[in-house]
Amino acid sequence: MAVAKRFYLYSRKRKGKPAVWYVRFRSDDGTIGSPACTQQTDESKAEQWAVEASLKGETLATRKPGSPTLEEWSTPWWIHG
């Protein structure tokens, strides 16, 4: 059985500039957190940044405990259809 990586990297192109790398961390329950910019243009440096952030416990949570979900937040005013 394969073990899921604790994070994954992806690049975003920028007009007239080199692509920059972003990271998304996976929590213990398997959910994926919000993207974070590594501010790196080199993939190996971006991976090093992500490993260091993970070791320091600086991974981003999907949402803060107690904060409303999108559904809870939008129910009072969102009318579907």
Steps between C-alpha positions, in 0.01 A plus 500: 500500500641835397530778756370841395751782498467757780501780241503559129649774288377669187619799300310803381610685192541876520497733203852615422643333812614150594238263639469492879437185707207447737449227757190336650536295818300188585369475858492179705137435402592524129348840424700742289571848635497833324787580263805686625750679282857382559634810321742268323553474125704179527312174570771349722516816713120502525506138618768587757281790620200266535700238692633763741152649551363151564773419754430827683127420507423804285263320266177676417175357631198471274314741731530628853315300766162656571490703179191446282505290186406663170155343527444634853625845405295533180169341611343827628534678167574247222197389300582205275323502169 
